[in-house]
Amino acid sequence: MPPFWRRSKFWQSLGQIGAVLLLLLVLGFLGFNLVTNLQRLNIQFGFNFLRSPAGFGIGEAVIPYQPTNSYWQALLVGLTNSLRVVLTGIVLATIVGFIAGVARLSDNWLLRQLAKVYVEFLRNTPLLLQLLFWYTAVFLSLPSADSPLALGFMQLSQAGVKLWGLNLSSEFGALLLGLTLYTGTFIAEIVRGGIQSVPQGQWEAARSLGLPTGLALRKIIIPQAMRTIIPSLGNQYLNLSKNSSLAIAIGYPDLYTTASTTFNQTGRAVEVMILISLTYLTVSLLISLLLNWYNRRIQFVAR
């Protein structure tokens, strides 16, 4: 056996240990620098302020909330509002993206061109601009709440949308609509690429069996394309969850909005930024774990 210092595994392990030590040194330096600067400004680092009364109202909340509640309860309301937008947006963006992606490959020229215009236009304009458009030019231009616009089972007004007994504010509607349509454009291109990655022989086999195009897509093409679609789809879900923080531009009380109000009242910038970063990181990691689990389930297994 050669000496341990001549083995590649030894040097690989040594390199990993060195990288971990370097990371710990950098984190230690940043932490020491942070504590030193806070002490110089006579600011104590801590999260005790979370138990103090918030003193500000929140326009809409999934869970009960009063201004007399603590800051951590206000942040919890913002988190639930964010999760409501993210989860609903993921579902709707996936549906819109799959429909647009399939339409991009349609034999119908008009449908194919409409899908192309939708994808190219919304994908190449800033999301913030789209959110402001949906909020100011669409929702705030609707009739007042006293005389809403009735569209079958749905009522539209400046106050928001009434749908199947649910009252959705105009801020929530604009944010959800903007995130759904914007993310749907990227998902459409992912779906189109995934379908085109399926060998042409699969289409020919489906046609030889006499299957209609729609049935061939559902039963043969899309199940195979999902192995290509899922990894890229996860990136768009993560982008949607992070883009939801733009809700502050239209006044929707999500996590970032409530955290900004908390920071302005308490002056605890570092603590609030740490809480926001850890929360978004946790949400992103959960989405990644679920998609990685699903991706492993649908992969081919060698026998």
C-alpha positions in Angstrom: 0.0 0.0 0.0 1.3 3.5 -0.8 1.7 6.0 2.0 -1.5 7.9 2.9 -0.2 11.2 1.5 0.1 9.7 -1.9 -3.5 8.6 -2.1 -6.0 10.7 -4.0 -8.7 10.1 -1.4 -6.5 11.7 1.3 -6.1 14.8 -0.7 -9.8 15.0 -1.6 -10.7 14.7 2.1 -8.1 17.3 3.0 -9.5 19.7 0.4 -13.0 19.3 1.7 -11.9 19.9 5.3 -10.0 23.0 4.2 -13.1 24.3 2.4 -15.2 23.8 5.5 -12.6 25.5 7.7 -12.4 28.5 5.2 -16.2 28.8 5.2 -16.3 28.8 9.0 -13.5 31.5 9.2 -15.5 33.7 6.7 -18.7 33.3 8.7 -16.8 34.0 12.0 -15.3 37.1 10.5 -18.6 38.4 9.3 -20.3 37.6 12.6 -17.5 39.3 14.6 -17.7 42.4 12.3 -21.5 42.5 12.7 -21.3 42.4 16.5 -18.5 45.0 16.7 -20.4 47.4 14.5 -23.7 47.0 16.4 -21.8 47.6 19.7 -20.3 50.7 18.3 -23.8 52.0 17.5 -25.1 50.9 20.9 -27.5 48.4 19.3 -28.0 45.1 21.0 -28.5 42.1 18.7 -31.5 39.9 19.6 -35.0 38.8 18.7 -36.8 39.9 21.9 -38.6 42.6 19.9 -40.7 39.9 18.3 -42.8 39.6 21.5 -43.6 43.3 21.5 -47.0 44.5 20.2 -46.9 45.2 16.5 -49.2 48.2 16.6 -50.1 48.2 12.9 -52.9 46.7 10.9 -52.8 44.2 8.1 -55.3 44.6 5.3 -56.0 40.9 4.8 -55.1 37.8 6.7 -55.6 34.1 6.4 -55.4 33.7 10.2 -56.9 36.0 12.9 -54.8 39.1 13.6 -55.2 42.3 15.6 -52.8 45.3 15.8 -52.3 44.4 19.5 -50.7 41.1 18.5 -47.0 40.7 18.6 -44.5 41.2 15.8 -44.0 37.5 15.3 -47.7 37.0 14.8 -47.7 39.8 12.2 -44.8 38.1 10.4 -46.7 34.8 10.6 -49.7 36.5 8.9 -47.3 37.8 6.2 -45.9 34.3 5.7 -49.3 32.7 5.3 -50.3 35.4 2.8 -47.1 34.7 0.8 -47.7 30.9 0.9 -51.3 31.4 -0.3 -50.0 33.3 -3.3 -47.1 30.9 -4.0 -49.1 27.7 -3.8 -52.0 29.0 -5.8 -49.6 30.6 -8.3 -47.7 27.4 -8.8 -50.8 25.5 -9.6 -52.2 28.1 -12.0 -48.9 28.8 -13.7 -48.4 25.1 -14.3 -51.8 24.8 -15.9 -51.3 27.9 -18.1 -47.8 26.9 -19.0 -48.8 23.4 -20.1 -51.6 24.8 -22.2 -49.4 27.4 -23.8 -46.6 24.9 -24.4 -48.8 22.4 -26.1 -50.4 25.3 -28.1 -47.0 26.3 -29.3 -46.8 23.0 -31.1 -50.4 22.9 -32.4 -51.2 22.3 -36.1 -53.6 25.2 -35.9 -51.7 28.3 -37.2 -53.8 30.9 -35.3 -53.5 29.0 -32.0 -49.8 28.6 -32.4 -49.3 32.3 -33.2 -51.4 33.4 -30.3 -49.4 31.2 -27.9 -46.2 32.6 -29.4 -47.3 36.2 -28.9 -48.3 35.5 -25.3 -44.9 33.9 -24.5 -42.7 36.3 -26.3 -44.4 39.5 -25.0 -44.8 38.7 -21.4 -41.5 36.9 -21.0 -39.6 39.9 -22.3 -41.2 42.6 -20.2 -40.3 43.2 -16.5 -42.6 41.5 -13.9 -42.8 44.6 -11.8 -44.2 46.5 -14.8 -46.8 43.8 -15.4 -47.9 43.8 -11.7 -48.4 47.6 -11.8 -50.3 47.2 -15.0 -52.7 44.6 -13.7 -53.2 46.5 -10.5 -53.6 50.1 -11.7 -54.9 49.7 -15.3 -57.1 46.6 -14.7 -58.3 46.2 -11.2 -58.5 49.8 -10.1 -60.3 50.6 -13.4 -63.1 48.2 -12.5 -66.5 49.5 -11.2 -66.9 50.3 -7.6 -67.8 47.7 -5.0 -71.4 49.0 -4.9 -72.0 48.1 -8.6 -69.7 45.2 -9.4 -69.2 43.7 -12.9 -70.9 40.3 -12.9 -69.5 37.6 -15.1 -71.5 34.5 -14.4 -70.4 33.0 -11.1 -67.7 35.8 -10.7 -68.1 39.4 -9.6 -65.3 42.0 -10.3 -64.9 45.4 -8.7 -62.2 47.7 -7.4 -62.5 45.8 -4.1 -61.4 42.6 -5.7 -62.9 39.4 -7.0 -65.8 37.4 -5.5 -65.6 33.8 -6.7 -67.6 30.9 -5.3 -68.0 32.6 -2.0 -64.4 33.7 -1.7 -63.5 37.4 -1.5 -60.1 38.1 -3.1 -58.7 41.6 -2.8 -57.6 43.5 -5.9 -54.0 43.4 -4.6 -54.1 39.6 -4.3 -55.7 39.3 -7.7 -53.2 41.5 -9.4 -50.3 39.7 -7.8 -51.6 36.3 -8.5 -52.5 37.1 -12.1 -49.1 38.7 -12.8 -47.1 35.9 -11.3 -49.2 33.2 -13.0 -49.0 34.7 -16.5 -45.4 35.7 -16.2 -44.2 32.3 -14.9 -46.5 30.5 -17.3 -44.4 31.8 -20.2 -41.3 30.2 -19.0 -43.1 26.9 -18.2 -44.6 27.0 -21.7 -41.1 27.0 -23.2 -40.0 24.2 -20.9 -43.0 22.1 -21.8 -42.4 22.7 -25.5 -38.8 21.6 -25.2 -39.8 18.6 -23.2 -42.3 17.4 -25.8 -39.9 18.0 -28.6 -37.3 15.9 -26.8 -39.5 12.8 -27.1 -38.3 10.7 -30.1 -40.4 11.1 -33.2 -40.9 7.3 -33.2 -43.2 7.6 -30.2 -45.5 9.9 -32.2 -45.5 7.5 -35.1 -46.3 4.6 -32.9 -49.2 6.5 -31.4 -50.6 7.3 -34.9 -50.1 3.7 -36.0 -52.4 2.7 -33.1 -55.0 5.2 -34.3 -54.8 7.4 -31.2 -56.0 11.0 -31.5 -53.4 13.7 -30.9 -54.8 14.7 -27.5 -54.9 11.1 -26.2 -51.4 10.5 -27.5 -50.1 13.6 -25.7 -51.7 12.6 -22.4 -50.9 8.9 -22.4 -47.6 8.6 -24.3 -45.8 11.9 -25.0 -46.2 14.0 -21.9 -45.4 11.1 -19.4 -42.1 10.7 -21.2 -41.5 14.4 -21.5 -41.9 14.9 -17.8 -38.5 13.4 -17.1 -37.1 16.4 -19.0 -39.6 19.0 -17.8 -39.4 18.5 -14.0 -35.8 19.6 -13.4 -36.3 22.9 -15.2 -39.8 23.3 -13.8 -38.4 23.4 -10.3 -36.4 26.5 -11.1 -39.5 28.3 -12.2 -41.3 27.4 -9.0 -38.4 28.8 -7.0 -38.5 32.0 -9.1 -42.2 32.4 -8.5 -41.8 32.0 -4.8 -39.0 34.7 -4.7 -40.8 37.0 -7.2 -43.8 37.0 -4.8 -41.8 39.5 -2.7 -42.7 42.2 -5.4 -46.1 42.3 -3.7 -44.8 45.3 -1.8 -45.1 47.3 -5.0 -48.9 47.0 -5.1 -49.6 46.9 -1.3 -50.3 43.2 -0.8 -49.3 42.3 2.8 -47.0 39.4 2.2 -44.0 38.4 4.3 -41.7 41.0 2.8 -44.2 43.8 3.3 -44.9 43.0 6.9 -41.2 42.6 7.6 -40.5 46.0 6.1 -43.1 47.6 8.4 -41.5 45.7 11.3 -38.1 47.0 10.4 -39.3 50.6 10.0 -40.9 50.5 13.5 -38.2 48.6 15.4 -35.0 49.5 13.5 -33.9 45.9 13.8 -32.6 45.7 10.2 -30.2 42.8 10.7 -32.6 40.6 12.7 -35.5 41.2 10.2 -33.3 40.5 7.2 -32.1 37.2 8.8 -35.7 36.1 9.4 -36.7 36.9 5.8 -33.7 35.2 4.3 -34.2 32.0 6.4 -37.9 31.9 5.6 -37.4 32.2 1.9 -34.6 29.7 2.0 -36.8 27.2 3.9 -39.6 27.6 1.4 -37.2 27.2 -1.6 -35.6 24.1 0.0 -39.0 22.5 0.6 -40.0 23.1 -3.0 -36.7 21.6 -4.2 -37.1 18.6 -2.0 -40.6 17.8 -3.2 -39.6 18.2 -6.9 -36.5 16.1 -6.5 -38.5 13.4 -4.8 -41.0 13.4 -7.7 -38.2 13.5 -10.2 -36.7 10.3 -8.7 -40.1 8.6 -8.8 -40.6 9.1 -12.6 -37.1 8.3 -13.7 -36.3 5.0 -15.5 -35.0 2.3 -13.2 -32.3 0.1 -14.6 -33.1 -3.6 -14.2 
